[in-house]
Amino acid sequence: MAHRYKSYAAETGTAYQYFFANSRRVNRPEGQGAGSDYIFVVTPDQKPPFILRVFISERALEVWRQGHGRILDSNEMYAAAKMRLFRAFDEIECLRGDQLSLLVDEANVEELLEPLNL
């Protein structure tokens, strides 16, 4: 199956191409608990691709539910993962070293989703 690459021009000056590969339920052993990994294949400035995982914690989803009186649907969870990915593109010079540290947690879920007016 062919993947559709999308492009993103980051504030760091790097031009990224990326595609969403899949998501899966996981329990992160780093103390982050249960949640879902959203897996993206990323190619910075035509260099070799690598995998980035954006983890959305169950705790983040619960904070959202309590604050908004509803759960995030699957499209909204994907949007949160993508917003976190874009923030990483804009703020982190070398993403290869941060392959497992991109998080959507209780501390940032609101600010990541705020621009989407959910």
Buried (B, 14 or more C-beta within 10 A) or exposed (E): EEEEEEEBEBEBEBBBBBBBEEBEEBEBEEEBBEBBBBBBBBBBEEEEBEEBBBBBBBBBBEBBEEEEEEEBEEEBBBBBBBBBBBBBBEEBEEBEEEEBBBBBBBEBBEEBBEEEEE
